[in-house]
Amino acid sequence: MDVGTGEHILFLKGGAIGDFILTLPVLAALRRHFPRARLELFGRARTAPLALMAGLADGWQDLEGQDAAVLFVPGSEVAIPLRECLERCMLILCHVPDPECVLRANLSRLSPARILSGPFRPDETVPRHAAAQFLDSLQALGVADCDPVPHLNGAGAYQRAKSRERVTLAMHPGSGGERKNWPEARWAELLSRLSRETDWNFLLIGGEAEGGRAARLAKLLPLERVVIAEQLPLQELAGRLQACHFFFGHDSGITHLAATLDLPGLALWGETNATVWRPLGGRMEILREPAGLSALAVEKVFHELRARVHFAPMA
């Protein structure tokens, strides 16, 4: 399939942070195989700017905004800018749920593009990583042997030099689901010990669904050694992470974000299928406890971190 200069490819992808990050290889493959096309992204306002930051898309619209929402209404009329965007497309790739094919019918009516569908969520009964399953949607285009590892390196203005004087540990004590979290009391005990026995600085990351956990835990650390990054735009958080030396967190979208930046790290992993969902890239490890996260001892986590992060013990 040949794509000329000025022709447009539209990629539609919603979902949570981790879901979106694991479809970045799809955008990277489209960029590589169709370098002359303009890549438009319809995604969530929280995640879509990451693709622009990484140079994997040329523009984006809010998939949950009023203009795009009409695409999920049978026979709907669309605003002129959206209609013109669809008329310019020669390929549309949809990774959004469309059980009654309403979206596909509207796109077929409004655009001359070839329309392909990919999975919104991976099949967890298949022993293949989600990123590899998402790439399967490109096989109909003859695009194969793609790198399934998401990358956000080379983020331009967001790159910051790391201090050589003191380790900065990025920590995300939450996730999108409480069952994925190590108990907050264990985090508190770990942070108290780290503050006593290392000279590390800390970047504590918090999200809107975590009820101020990062702020509560930050109170256990010396004020001059902790920074709270709460509900930051993801592209700004990516810059903060690039200034850190190591990441520690849970099974979460923020862990996937850190992995895309090639940041070494350790993720406490619960019941989620690691074959399908684990962060890719080789520098992010997972730590599991057979009896479950609630049984994971602080002593074990402390020593696992100490074995991976170079630090100076406190005098």
Backbone as CSV, one residue per row, in Angstrom:
resi,resn,N_x,N_y,N_z,CA_x,CA_y,CA_z,C_x,C_y,C_z
1,MET,0.855,-1.188,0.000,0.000,0.000,0.000,0.885,1.230,0.000
2,ASP,0.774,2.066,-1.031,1.606,3.249,-1.149,0.858,4.458,-0.625
3,VAL,1.567,5.292,0.082,0.979,6.504,0.645,1.806,7.687,0.173
4,GLY,1.165,8.639,-0.494,1.876,9.788,-1.020,1.944,10.932,-0.034
5,THR,2.777,11.903,-0.369,2.896,13.094,0.461,1.556,13.807,0.560
6,GLY,1.197,14.225,1.760,-0.052,14.947,1.949,-1.236,14.067,2.260
7,GLU,-1.106,12.742,2.064,-2.199,11.850,2.402,-2.188,11.572,3.899
8,HIS,-3.373,11.238,4.412,-3.555,11.148,5.858,-3.871,9.725,6.299
9,ILE,-3.321,9.357,7.440,-3.669,8.134,8.148,-4.261,8.544,9.481
10,LEU,-5.386,7.949,9.835,-6.052,8.252,11.099,-6.013,7.024,11.991
11,PHE,-5.555,7.218,13.229,-5.482,6.140,14.209,-6.382,6.510,15.382
12,LEU,-7.318,5.638,15.738,-8.231,5.886,16.854,-7.902,4.927,17.984
13,LYS,-7.623,5.492,19.167,-7.278,4.667,20.315,-7.663,5.373,21.606
14,GLY,-8.537,4.746,22.403,-8.879,5.251,23.726,-8.164,4.437,24.784
15,GLY,-8.830,4.220,25.915,-8.280,3.365,26.958,-7.419,4.101,27.955
16,ALA,-6.923,3.347,28.918,-6.112,3.885,30.008,-4.675,4.141,29.547
17,ILE,-3.869,4.675,30.454,-2.502,5.072,30.098,-1.694,3.886,29.570
18,GLY,-1.710,2.784,30.320,-0.930,1.626,29.895,-1.394,1.066,28.562
19,ASP,-2.718,1.005,28.341,-3.249,0.522,27.067,-2.727,1.370,25.916
20,PHE,-2.765,2.683,26.109,-2.312,3.585,25.047,-0.822,3.413,24.776
21,ILE,-0.030,3.378,25.836,1.420,3.262,25.656,1.777,1.987,24.896
22,LEU,1.036,0.911,25.151,1.348,-0.349,24.478,0.880,-0.379,23.031
23,THR,0.168,0.663,22.584,-0.130,0.778,21.147,0.814,1.749,20.443
24,LEU,1.730,2.375,21.166,2.706,3.255,20.514,3.512,2.536,19.430
25,PRO,3.843,1.236,19.601,4.538,0.554,18.505,3.737,0.518,17.207
26,VAL,2.407,0.550,17.290,1.592,0.615,16.075,1.841,1.933,15.358
27,LEU,1.820,3.035,16.107,2.101,4.336,15.507,3.527,4.395,14.951
28,ALA,4.479,3.828,15.696,5.862,3.829,15.227,6.000,3.052,13.919
29,ALA,5.297,1.928,13.811,5.358,1.134,12.579,4.717,1.879,11.412
30,LEU,3.595,2.546,11.662,2.962,3.342,10.609,3.880,4.468,10.160
31,ARG,4.520,5.125,11.111,5.446,6.209,10.781,6.601,5.696,9.931
32,ARG,7.118,4.533,10.294,8.272,3.988,9.581,7.903,3.515,8.177
33,HIS,6.759,2.871,8.031,6.397,2.289,6.740,5.719,3.286,5.806
34,PHE,5.148,4.357,6.355,4.484,5.363,5.523,5.025,6.743,5.896
35,PRO,6.306,6.993,5.631,6.960,8.210,6.142,6.430,9.500,5.517
36,ARG,5.769,9.410,4.360,5.291,10.635,3.699,3.881,11.020,4.121
37,ALA,3.205,10.157,4.857,1.822,10.426,5.249,1.770,11.297,6.503
38,ARG,0.678,12.010,6.643,0.402,12.736,7.878,-0.391,11.814,8.792
39,LEU,0.108,11.652,10.020,-0.529,10.752,10.974,-1.377,11.557,11.954
40,GLU,-2.693,11.318,11.908,-3.622,11.971,12.826,-4.055,10.957,13.882
41,LEU,-4.184,11.414,15.105,-4.566,10.556,16.216,-5.837,11.085,16.858
42,PHE,-6.835,10.211,17.002,-7.996,10.498,17.831,-7.820,9.683,19.105
43,GLY,-7.564,10.353,20.218,-7.311,9.651,21.468,-7.806,10.463,22.647
44,ARG,-7.481,10.003,23.841,-7.881,10.706,25.059,-6.941,11.888,25.302
45,ALA,-7.502,12.967,25.843,-6.714,14.170,26.094,-5.564,13.900,27.060
46,ARG,-5.720,12.915,27.935,-4.689,12.586,28.919,-3.464,11.940,28.266
47,THR,-3.691,11.129,27.228,-2.611,10.316,26.684,-2.121,10.735,25.300
48,ALA,-2.986,11.266,24.461,-2.626,11.542,23.068,-1.401,12.441,22.916
49,PRO,-1.208,13.484,23.765,-0.024,14.336,23.575,1.309,13.592,23.666
50,LEU,1.330,12.434,24.305,2.571,11.664,24.353,3.045,11.288,22.955
51,ALA,2.101,10.949,22.077,2.468,10.548,20.719,3.078,11.714,19.949
52,LEU,2.551,12.912,20.165,3.137,14.084,19.515,4.515,14.384,20.077
53,MET,4.664,14.249,21.398,5.947,14.489,22.044,7.025,13.581,21.456
54,ALA,6.644,12.348,21.147,7.595,11.366,20.630,7.748,11.425,19.115
55,GLY,7.025,12.330,18.458,7.104,12.427,17.009,6.387,11.310,16.282
56,LEU,5.451,10.639,16.957,4.736,9.522,16.350,3.392,9.935,15.758
57,ALA,2.984,11.170,15.943,1.756,11.690,15.346,1.980,13.153,15.017
58,ASP,1.240,13.637,14.018,1.380,15.032,13.580,0.284,15.924,14.140
59,GLY,-0.794,15.321,14.601,-1.883,16.078,15.186,-2.811,15.135,15.919
60,TRP,-3.647,15.702,16.810,-4.572,14.847,17.545,-5.853,15.595,17.852
61,GLN,-6.927,14.828,18.031,-8.202,15.344,18.483,-8.681,14.476,19.640
62,ASP,-9.510,15.075,20.478,-10.018,14.380,21.656,-11.116,13.402,21.237
63,LEU,-10.838,12.120,21.398,-11.809,11.086,21.052,-13.063,11.184,21.905
64,GLU,-12.938,11.769,23.095,-14.078,11.896,23.996,-14.746,13.270,23.895
65,GLY,-14.260,14.122,22.989,-14.835,15.443,22.803,-16.125,15.400,22.006
66,GLN,-16.812,16.520,21.983,-18.133,16.576,21.357,-18.080,16.267,19.867
67,ASP,-17.067,16.769,19.160,-17.000,16.556,17.714,-16.851,15.081,17.366
68,ALA,-15.914,14.394,18.053,-15.670,12.986,17.744,-16.760,12.080,18.278
69,ALA,-17.439,12.486,19.347,-18.458,11.624,19.958,-19.587,11.284,18.999
70,VAL,-19.871,12.169,18.052,-20.981,11.907,17.118,-20.682,10.728,16.202
71,LEU,-19.422,10.352,16.091,-19.086,9.200,15.249,-19.643,7.898,15.806
72,PHE,-20.034,7.909,17.073,-20.580,6.712,17.699,-22.110,6.747,17.748
73,VAL,-22.707,7.690,17.008,-24.163,7.817,16.913,-24.579,7.452,15.502
74,PRO,-25.498,6.509,15.314,-25.872,6.071,13.960,-26.339,7.229,13.082
75,GLY,-25.757,7.307,11.881,-26.193,8.282,10.889,-25.986,9.727,11.273
76,SER,-25.068,10.016,12.170,-24.914,11.368,12.700,-24.273,12.301,11.682
77,GLU,-24.555,13.586,11.860,-23.883,14.629,11.099,-22.653,15.069,11.886
78,VAL,-21.586,15.389,11.181,-20.357,15.788,11.853,-19.993,17.207,11.459
79,ALA,-19.211,17.856,12.321,-18.763,19.216,12.049,-17.855,19.240,10.820
80,ILE,-17.829,20.375,10.151,-17.083,20.483,8.895,-15.598,20.141,9.059
81,PRO,-14.892,20.621,10.102,-13.470,20.252,10.221,-13.256,18.747,10.325
82,LEU,-14.123,18.054,11.067,-13.998,16.612,11.190,-14.301,15.934,9.861
83,ARG,-15.328,16.397,9.170,-15.658,15.824,7.862,-14.487,15.981,6.891
84,GLU,-13.874,17.172,6.894,-12.733,17.400,5.992,-11.554,16.515,6.354
85,CYS,-11.343,16.299,7.659,-10.269,15.398,8.099,-10.505,13.987,7.584
86,LEU,-11.732,13.506,7.719,-12.046,12.146,7.280,-11.963,12.016,5.768
87,GLU,-12.332,13.045,5.051,-12.275,12.992,3.588,-10.849,12.925,3.076
88,ARG,-9.901,13.426,3.847,-8.495,13.391,3.424,-7.823,12.055,3.721
89,CYS,-8.443,11.221,4.542,-7.799,9.976,4.975,-7.826,8.917,3.878
90,MET,-6.699,8.212,3.738,-6.647,7.054,2.852,-6.595,5.747,3.647
91,LEU,-6.321,5.863,4.963,-6.307,4.689,5.839,-6.782,5.111,7.221
92,ILE,-7.706,4.342,7.790,-8.178,4.555,9.156,-8.007,3.254,9.920
93,LEU,-7.333,3.341,11.056,-7.089,2.169,11.896,-7.758,2.408,13.246
94,CYS,-8.713,1.552,13.606,-9.526,1.743,14.807,-9.175,0.713,15.873
95,HIS,-8.712,1.193,17.011,-8.486,0.348,18.181,-9.410,0.827,19.300
96,VAL,-10.680,0.931,18.987,-11.689,1.346,19.958,-12.845,0.354,19.891
97,PRO,-13.578,0.173,20.995,-14.705,-0.765,20.971,-15.817,-0.249,20.058
98,ASP,-16.334,-1.141,19.226,-17.403,-0.787,18.287,-18.281,-2.020,18.078
99,PRO,-18.913,-2.514,19.173,-19.614,-3.812,19.098,-20.759,-3.850,18.100
100,GLU,-21.410,-2.736,17.861,-22.531,-2.711,16.911,-22.136,-2.110,15.571
101,CYS,-20.840,-1.875,15.375,-20.284,-1.378,14.103,-20.840,-0.014,13.696
102,VAL,-21.266,0.760,14.687,-21.766,2.110,14.381,-20.624,2.997,13.905
103,LEU,-19.496,2.951,14.581,-18.349,3.761,14.197,-17.905,3.420,12.781
104,ARG,-17.794,2.138,12.491,-17.331,1.732,11.161,-18.301,2.201,10.080
105,ALA,-19.605,2.100,10.340,-20.596,2.537,9.357,-20.471,4.032,9.085
106,ASN,-20.297,4.827,10.138,-20.145,6.271,9.944,-18.864,6.610,9.205
107,LEU,-17.772,5.943,9.564,-16.510,6.208,8.873,-16.598,5.826,7.402
108,SER,-17.236,4.707,7.108,-17.399,4.279,5.713,-18.231,5.286,4.924
109,ARG,-19.217,5.875,5.570,-20.089,6.853,4.917,-19.385,8.180,4.685
110,LEU,-18.461,8.539,5.585,-17.877,9.879,5.548,-16.481,9.929,4.934
111,SER,-15.844,8.791,4.741,-14.452,8.779,4.299,-14.228,7.747,3.201
112,PRO,-13.355,8.061,2.224,-12.997,7.072,1.196,-11.912,6.101,1.674
113,ALA,-11.501,6.212,2.915,-10.348,5.470,3.416,-10.615,3.974,3.514
114,ARG,-9.535,3.221,3.446,-9.580,1.818,3.842,-9.637,1.780,5.365
115,ILE,-10.542,0.992,5.914,-10.755,0.959,7.355,-10.360,-0.412,7.892
116,LEU,-9.472,-0.404,8.867,-9.045,-1.634,9.524,-9.350,-1.531,11.011
117,SER,-9.631,-2.662,11.618,-9.930,-2.702,13.043,-8.870,-3.499,13.786
118,GLY,-8.527,-3.026,14.967,-7.611,-3.743,15.841,-8.245,-3.904,17.202
119,PRO,-7.665,-4.693,18.081,-8.267,-4.939,19.395,-8.185,-3.718,20.296
120,PHE,-9.273,-3.460,21.005,-9.256,-2.419,22.032,-8.495,-2.920,23.257
121,ARG,-8.707,-4.176,23.594,-7.994,-4.845,24.669,-7.414,-6.143,24.123
122,PRO,-6.258,-6.577,24.626,-5.696,-7.846,24.155,-6.487,-9.031,24.690
123,ASP,-6.309,-10.164,24.044,-6.897,-11.414,24.499,-5.964,-12.019,25.552
124,GLU,-6.399,-12.016,26.811,-5.524,-12.480,27.888,-5.428,-13.997,27.969
125,THR,-6.182,-14.701,27.129,-6.048,-16.156,27.069,-4.935,-16.562,26.108
126,VAL,-4.410,-15.608,25.369,-3.342,-15.873,24.402,-2.002,-15.515,25.043
127,PRO,-1.032,-16.417,25.038,0.251,-16.147,25.701,1.171,-15.267,24.862
128,ARG,0.685,-14.082,24.511,1.477,-13.102,23.757,1.265,-11.737,24.386
129,HIS,2.294,-10.934,24.363,2.198,-9.619,24.985,1.163,-8.752,24.265
130,ALA,0.538,-7.853,25.036,-0.475,-6.959,24.471,0.073,-6.155,23.303
131,ALA,1.304,-5.648,23.425,1.870,-4.827,22.351,1.983,-5.612,21.054
132,ALA,2.343,-6.894,21.145,2.432,-7.729,19.948,1.046,-7.988,19.359
133,GLN,0.054,-8.172,20.226,-1.306,-8.375,19.730,-1.839,-7.125,19.036
134,PHE,-1.543,-5.949,19.576,-1.994,-4.717,18.932,-1.376,-4.565,17.538
135,LEU,-0.135,-4.995,17.372,0.541,-4.881,16.082,-0.061,-5.794,15.019
136,ASP,-0.796,-6.808,15.434,-1.408,-7.728,14.461,-2.330,-6.999,13.489
137,SER,-2.877,-5.855,13.904,-3.807,-5.133,13.032,-3.125,-4.613,11.772
138,LEU,-1.794,-4.567,11.750,-1.068,-4.051,10.594,-0.739,-5.128,9.566
139,GLN,-0.997,-6.383,9.904,-0.631,-7.456,8.991,-1.381,-7.364,7.662
140,ALA,-2.611,-6.846,7.691,-3.381,-6.691,6.451,-2.733,-5.700,5.498
141,LEU,-1.827,-4.855,6.015,-1.118,-3.880,5.179,0.231,-4.417,4.719
142,GLY,0.548,-5.636,5.105,1.856,-6.185,4.788,2.952,-5.654,5.687
143,VAL,2.574,-5.077,6.827,3.542,-4.532,7.781,3.763,-5.578,8.863
144,ALA,4.951,-6.138,8.906,5.235,-7.226,9.847,6.622,-7.025,10.449
145,ASP,6.984,-7.923,11.356,8.297,-7.898,12.016,8.573,-6.542,12.655
146,CYS,7.569,-6.021,13.360,7.690,-4.713,14.008,8.210,-4.863,15.432
147,ASP,8.919,-3.872,15.893,9.407,-3.846,17.271,8.223,-3.603,18.204
148,PRO,7.925,-4.532,19.128,6.782,-4.343,20.025,7.092,-3.484,21.246
149,VAL,8.328,-3.018,21.387,8.708,-2.254,22.579,8.367,-0.784,22.369
150,PRO,7.541,-0.186,23.239,7.244,1.245,23.120,8.455,2.086,23.517
151,HIS,8.669,3.173,22.769,9.790,4.062,23.067,9.318,5.508,23.094
152,LEU,9.780,6.244,24.095,9.565,7.691,24.133,10.886,8.429,24.300
153,ASN,11.995,7.768,24.020,13.293,8.430,24.143,13.418,9.538,23.114
154,GLY,14.332,10.471,23.382,14.507,11.593,22.475,13.353,12.552,22.544
155,ALA,12.884,12.820,23.763,11.713,13.671,23.935,12.056,15.152,23.916
156,GLY,13.179,15.501,23.292,13.503,16.896,23.037,13.617,17.729,24.289
157,ALA,12.769,18.739,24.384,12.851,19.701,25.483,12.592,19.076,26.842
158,TYR,12.037,17.870,26.859,11.721,17.233,28.138,12.924,16.501,28.731
159,GLN,13.999,16.358,27.926,15.185,15.678,28.425,15.906,16.563,29.439
160,ARG,16.262,16.009,30.569,16.994,16.758,31.587,18.186,15.929,32.073
161,ALA,19.267,16.611,32.368,20.454,15.901,32.846,20.235,15.412,34.269
162,LYS,20.733,14.216,34.561,20.650,13.658,35.908,21.801,14.182,36.762
163,SER,21.496,14.475,37.992,22.535,14.879,38.933,23.415,13.682,39.257
164,ARG,24.720,13.894,39.277,25.649,12.819,39.626,25.925,12.770,41.124
165,GLU,25.430,13.742,41.843,25.771,13.840,43.253,24.885,12.979,44.138
166,ARG,23.634,12.771,43.737,22.715,12.039,44.596,21.670,11.332,43.746
167,VAL,21.384,10.096,44.098,20.367,9.324,43.390,18.986,9.944,43.611
168,THR,18.189,10.011,42.542,16.788,10.385,42.664,15.940,9.177,42.292
169,LEU,15.134,8.752,43.237,14.261,7.592,43.048,12.842,8.084,42.789
170,ALA,12.298,7.755,41.609,10.897,8.052,41.300,10.040,6.921,41.856
171,MET,8.953,7.275,42.547,8.102,6.268,43.188,6.638,6.587,42.902
172,HIS,5.914,5.583,42.455,4.466,5.743,42.243,3.758,4.741,43.151
173,PRO,3.242,5.185,44.291,2.646,4.261,45.257,1.191,3.909,44.973
174,GLY,0.694,4.201,43.781,-0.696,3.901,43.436,-0.796,3.181,42.107
175,SER,-2.026,3.069,41.617,-2.313,2.472,40.316,-3.783,2.729,40.022
176,GLY,-4.252,2.170,38.908,-5.654,2.338,38.551,-6.604,1.455,39.335
177,GLY,-6.089,0.537,40.157,-6.946,-0.367,40.924,-6.304,-0.734,42.247
178,GLU,-7.059,-0.682,43.319,-6.496,-0.919,44.653,-5.913,-2.324,44.788
179,ARG,-6.467,-3.285,44.079,-5.960,-4.656,44.194,-4.539,-4.790,43.635
180,LYS,-4.096,-3.810,42.855,-2.744,-3.830,42.307,-1.729,-3.176,43.248
181,ASN,-2.207,-2.597,44.336,-1.350,-1.786,45.190,-0.812,-2.562,46.392
182,TRP,0.429,-2.339,46.694,1.025,-2.761,47.964,0.395,-1.895,49.051
183,PRO,0.072,-2.438,50.218,-0.607,-1.645,51.250,0.145,-0.356,51.593
184,GLU,-0.614,0.712,51.814,0.008,2.010,52.094,0.876,1.962,53.339
185,ALA,0.485,1.170,54.335,1.293,1.067,55.550,2.681,0.502,55.243
186,ARG,2.765,-0.433,54.267,4.072,-0.985,53.888,4.908,0.091,53.187
187,TRP,4.264,0.871,52.332,4.971,1.980,51.687,5.528,2.937,52.748
188,ALA,4.710,3.246,53.741,5.142,4.170,54.787,6.369,3.626,55.518
189,GLU,6.339,2.341,55.826,7.466,1.731,56.526,8.713,1.739,55.652
190,LEU,8.543,1.438,54.370,9.682,1.432,53.453,10.283,2.826,53.310
191,LEU,9.444,3.834,53.121,9.947,5.192,52.942,10.677,5.688,54.195
192,SER,10.147,5.356,55.349,10.822,5.756,56.586,12.217,5.144,56.657
193,ARG,12.323,3.897,56.254,13.634,3.245,56.292,14.577,3.826,55.235
194,LEU,14.066,4.076,54.037,14.901,4.655,52.984,15.410,6.037,53.382
195,SER,14.567,6.803,54.054,14.996,8.149,54.462,16.100,8.082,55.504
196,ARG,16.071,7.029,56.329,17.086,6.886,57.381,18.387,6.309,56.843
197,GLU,18.291,5.343,55.933,19.455,4.538,55.578,20.052,4.854,54.214
198,THR,19.486,5.809,53.486,20.087,6.246,52.231,20.096,7.767,52.202
199,ASP,20.825,8.306,51.228,20.790,9.759,51.035,20.021,10.113,49.764
200,TRP,19.170,9.221,49.296,18.433,9.456,48.059,17.501,10.658,48.170
201,ASN,17.252,11.249,46.990,16.124,12.147,46.821,14.955,11.347,46.260
202,PHE,13.743,11.883,46.407,12.550,11.133,46.014,11.602,12.000,45.190
203,LEU,11.099,11.428,44.108,10.004,12.017,43.348,8.791,11.127,43.575
204,LEU,7.802,11.627,44.311,6.604,10.850,44.623,5.503,11.242,43.655
205,ILE,4.995,10.256,42.909,4.027,10.490,41.836,2.642,10.106,42.316
206,GLY,1.675,10.966,42.075,0.301,10.696,42.484,-0.669,10.940,41.347
207,GLY,-1.774,10.198,41.364,-2.823,10.351,40.362,-4.139,10.720,41.011
208,GLU,-5.127,11.050,40.157,-6.394,11.548,40.671,-7.196,10.485,41.418
209,ALA,-6.934,9.201,41.149,-7.737,8.140,41.758,-7.138,7.616,43.060
210,GLU,-6.084,8.257,43.566,-5.333,7.674,44.674,-5.544,8.375,46.012
211,GLY,-6.447,9.331,46.048,-6.846,9.923,47.324,-5.752,10.592,48.118
212,GLY,-4.819,11.237,47.462,-3.774,11.962,48.185,-2.713,11.089,48.804
213,ARG,-2.569,9.859,48.343,-1.584,8.940,48.939,-0.167,9.490,48.859
214,ALA,0.206,10.050,47.708,1.567,10.565,47.550,1.841,11.678,48.555
215,ALA,0.868,12.560,48.752,1.059,13.665,49.696,1.197,13.158,51.125
216,ARG,0.424,12.138,51.484,0.534,11.583,52.847,1.897,10.950,53.062
217,LEU,2.349,10.189,52.085,3.633,9.512,52.231,4.795,10.495,52.213
218,ALA,4.642,11.589,51.483,5.723,12.577,51.408,6.043,13.158,52.777
219,LYS,5.074,13.172,53.671,5.282,13.732,55.005,6.264,12.897,55.831
220,LEU,6.527,11.675,55.381,7.459,10.804,56.092,8.909,11.046,55.682
221,LEU,9.110,11.896,54.675,10.443,12.121,54.130,10.921,13.529,54.461
222,PRO,12.238,13.725,54.545,12.755,15.080,54.768,12.299,16.018,53.656
223,LEU,11.818,17.172,54.035,11.228,18.106,53.086,12.171,18.444,51.943
224,GLU,13.461,18.569,52.255,14.425,18.985,51.234,14.792,17.856,50.272
225,ARG,14.291,16.640,50.535,14.669,15.499,49.690,13.489,14.929,48.901
226,VAL,12.338,15.548,48.960,11.169,14.989,48.273,10.466,16.057,47.445
227,VAL,10.028,15.648,46.271,9.188,16.464,45.392,7.949,15.643,45.065
228,ILE,6.778,16.262,45.123,5.529,15.590,44.767,5.144,15.976,43.347
229,ALA,4.875,14.985,42.517,4.395,15.205,41.146,2.990,14.607,41.074
230,GLU,1.985,15.433,41.315,0.615,14.929,41.424,-0.227,15.446,40.272
231,GLN,-0.838,14.495,39.548,-1.760,14.781,38.451,-1.124,15.676,37.386
232,LEU,0.151,15.466,37.096,0.814,16.240,36.054,0.404,15.737,34.674
233,PRO,0.398,16.603,33.654,0.284,16.112,32.277,1.372,15.075,32.021
234,LEU,1.036,14.049,31.277,1.984,12.948,31.117,3.275,13.369,30.445
235,GLN,3.189,14.321,29.510,4.420,14.760,28.859,5.332,15.494,29.834
236,GLU,4.749,16.216,30.795,5.565,16.858,31.826,6.124,15.816,32.796
237,LEU,5.305,14.842,33.145,5.783,13.776,34.027,6.920,13.002,33.369
238,ALA,6.837,12.803,32.059,7.928,12.113,31.349,9.238,12.865,31.541
239,GLY,9.189,14.187,31.488,10.398,14.967,31.721,10.919,14.806,33.127
240,ARG,10.026,14.789,34.105,10.454,14.588,35.495,11.103,13.209,35.660
241,LEU,10.518,12.206,35.032,11.066,10.858,35.146,12.448,10.757,34.511
242,GLN,12.652,11.454,33.408,13.954,11.394,32.746,15.063,11.976,33.603
243,ALA,14.704,12.789,34.577,15.702,13.349,35.476,16.020,12.416,36.642
244,CYS,15.338,11.272,36.720,15.531,10.318,37.817,16.465,9.195,37.402
245,HIS,16.950,8.477,38.405,17.878,7.375,38.165,17.208,6.006,38.187
246,PHE,16.093,5.893,38.896,15.454,4.592,39.074,13.973,4.833,39.364
247,PHE,13.145,3.844,38.992,11.703,3.938,39.205,11.246,2.753,40.052
248,PHE,10.302,3.031,40.953,9.726,1.981,41.784,8.218,2.200,41.868
249,GLY,7.445,1.175,41.526,5.993,1.348,41.541,5.252,0.041,41.469
250,HIS,4.051,0.108,40.900,3.149,-1.042,40.793,2.915,-1.395,39.328
251,ASP,1.987,-2.285,39.120,1.438,-2.600,37.799,0.530,-1.433,37.416
252,SER,1.065,-0.470,36.663,0.298,0.739,36.360,0.774,1.361,35.061
253,GLY,-0.044,2.293,34.545,0.341,3.011,33.345,1.592,3.840,33.547
254,ILE,1.814,4.355,34.756,3.004,5.156,35.022,4.257,4.283,34.953
255,THR,4.154,3.047,35.377,5.279,2.120,35.226,5.596,1.900,33.757
256,HIS,4.560,1.732,32.931,4.792,1.603,31.486,5.432,2.867,30.921
257,LEU,5.004,4.031,31.415,5.596,5.284,30.958,7.086,5.318,31.281
258,ALA,7.444,4.950,32.503,8.858,4.929,32.884,9.648,3.950,32.014
259,ALA,9.046,2.814,31.704,9.731,1.816,30.871,9.993,2.344,29.468
260,THR,9.055,3.121,28.906,9.256,3.658,27.552,10.420,4.637,27.506
261,LEU,10.777,5.209,28.650,11.884,6.155,28.736,13.202,5.454,29.018
262,ASP,13.180,4.106,29.023,14.360,3.280,29.282,14.914,3.517,30.678
263,LEU,14.013,3.833,31.610,14.420,4.052,32.996,14.477,2.703,33.707
264,PRO,15.584,2.358,34.348,15.605,1.105,35.099,14.629,1.188,36.267
265,GLY,14.029,0.052,36.612,13.057,0.114,37.686,12.611,-1.248,38.165
266,LEU,11.752,-1.197,39.184,11.205,-2.395,39.801,9.724,-2.142,40.058
267,ALA,8.882,-3.054,39.578,7.432,-2.929,39.762,6.929,-4.097,40.598
268,LEU,6.191,-3.778,41.657,5.552,-4.801,42.460,4.332,-5.295,41.687
269,TRP,4.276,-6.585,41.431,3.280,-7.138,40.501,2.339,-8.077,41.232
270,GLY,1.056,-7.866,41.036,0.043,-8.680,41.690,-0.477,-9.793,40.796
271,GLU,-1.810,-9.818,40.603,-2.448,-10.935,39.918,-2.547,-10.762,38.408
272,THR,-2.217,-9.592,37.877,-2.327,-9.348,36.446,-1.440,-10.303,35.664
273,ASN,-1.907,-10.725,34.489,-1.165,-11.630,33.619,0.097,-10.933,33.109
274,ALA,1.239,-11.300,33.647,2.492,-10.628,33.295,2.920,-10.932,31.866
275,THR,2.575,-12.108,31.346,2.916,-12.442,29.966,2.310,-11.434,29.000
276,VAL,1.114,-10.956,29.317,0.390,-10.025,28.446,0.709,-8.572,28.767
277,TRP,0.897,-8.230,30.042,0.891,-6.837,30.451,2.201,-6.300,31.002
278,ARG,3.202,-7.116,31.227,4.397,-6.599,31.876,5.046,-5.507,31.028
279,PRO,5.707,-4.530,31.659,6.401,-3.493,30.890,7.536,-4.099,30.072
280,LEU,7.712,-3.583,28.867,8.727,-4.097,27.956,9.957,-3.189,27.959
281,GLY,11.037,-3.713,27.432,12.222,-2.886,27.259,13.467,-3.423,27.933
282,GLY,13.318,-4.303,28.911,14.486,-4.953,29.489,15.076,-4.285,30.714
283,ARG,14.688,-3.037,31.032,15.267,-2.350,32.190,14.279,-2.239,33.346
284,MET,13.031,-2.664,33.100,12.017,-2.629,34.152,11.733,-4.067,34.569
285,GLU,12.065,-4.392,35.811,11.839,-5.737,36.345,10.554,-5.761,37.165
286,ILE,10.009,-6.954,37.340,8.840,-7.091,38.204,9.191,-7.996,39.382
287,LEU,8.544,-7.720,40.508,8.738,-8.502,41.729,7.381,-9.040,42.159
288,ARG,7.271,-10.344,42.255,6.018,-10.980,42.632,6.190,-11.719,43.951
289,GLU,5.094,-11.822,44.682,5.049,-12.593,45.924,3.972,-13.657,45.746
290,PRO,4.340,-14.953,45.803,3.348,-16.008,45.558,2.097,-15.897,46.415
291,ALA,2.224,-15.409,47.634,1.070,-15.300,48.528,0.270,-14.016,48.317
292,GLY,0.707,-13.176,47.370,-0.003,-11.933,47.097,0.741,-10.717,47.619
293,LEU,0.430,-9.540,47.048,1.140,-8.321,47.411,1.038,-7.997,48.896
294,SER,-0.113,-8.287,49.496,-0.284,-7.948,50.911,0.682,-8.723,51.811
295,ALA,1.224,-9.838,51.287,2.167,-10.643,52.071,3.620,-10.274,51.810
296,LEU,3.855,-9.324,50.893,5.225,-8.951,50.542,5.829,-8.094,51.658
297,ALA,6.934,-8.554,52.203,7.535,-7.907,53.366,8.355,-6.682,52.974
298,VAL,8.351,-5.679,53.839,9.137,-4.473,53.611,10.618,-4.809,53.525
299,GLU,11.066,-5.706,54.382,12.480,-6.090,54.391,12.921,-6.603,53.021
300,LYS,12.082,-7.428,52.395,12.430,-7.979,51.085,12.490,-6.879,50.042
301,VAL,11.515,-5.993,50.039,11.496,-4.916,49.047,12.698,-3.995,49.234
302,PHE,13.015,-3.674,50.480,14.165,-2.817,50.744,15.437,-3.433,50.168
303,HIS,15.646,-4.703,50.394,16.876,-5.346,49.904,16.865,-5.496,48.390
304,GLU,15.688,-5.706,47.790,15.613,-5.761,46.326,15.992,-4.410,45.722
305,LEU,15.536,-3.333,46.333,15.908,-2.004,45.848,17.399,-1.749,46.061
306,ARG,17.886,-2.090,47.225,19.299,-1.863,47.536,20.212,-2.612,46.563
307,ALA,19.768,-3.776,46.110,20.580,-4.559,45.180,20.629,-3.946,43.783
308,ARG,19.671,-3.071,43.487,19.563,-2.532,42.128,19.991,-1.073,42.006
309,VAL,19.915,-0.353,43.105,20.196,1.082,43.066,21.472,1.366,43.833
310,HIS,22.391,2.056,43.198,23.623,2.438,43.887,23.329,3.647,44.779
311,PHE,23.668,3.530,46.045,23.384,4.627,46.952,24.478,4.703,48.017
312,ALA,24.532,5.862,48.609,25.470,6.054,49.720,24.726,5.922,51.028
313,PRO,25.091,4.972,51.904,24.399,4.852,53.201,24.616,6.076,54.053
314,MET,23.622,6.354,54.865,23.731,7.505,55.753,24.772,7.259,56.835
315,ALA,25.504,8.286,57.194,26.542,8.143,58.221,25.899,7.976,59.588
